[in-house]
């Protein structure tokens, strides 16, 4: 089992450029008002406030800023686009060494994620 304790959502998600809206816990098709999120703390706060009213904070687009990333692997939690991320260099080394048990998915295949390199 592999687990990264340090998370990078505050470093790599540009919340101000990402697009969020209000949804419903009961009606997953509801697309409510757009809501502006400034940073991770604001995201968590809005998420908790909306949840009290059976509403949900949803996203149209998440913007990842990776142009200055020096990490070969990082983890994002408690937000859309959560998961483990590996650099192309690390992915190639893992494949070359024939390690198994991992699947790599290109970030750009998720139409709701915009990556700035």
NORPEWO-V551582 format. One record per run of one state. SS is the DSSP state (helix for helix, strand for strand, loop for the rest). FROM is the first residue (numbers start at 1). LEN is the number of residues. If there is no record, write none. Layout:
SS,FROM,LEN / SS,FROM,LEN
This chain:
loop,1,8 / helix,9,4 / strand,13,1 / loop,14,5 / strand,19,6 / loop,25,9 / strand,34,2 / loop,36,4 / helix,40,13 / loop,53,2 / strand,55,11 / loop,66,7 / strand,73,4 / loop,77,6 / strand,83,4 / loop,87,1 / helix,88,9 / loop,97,10 / helix,107,3 / loop,110,3 / strand,113,4 / loop,117,1
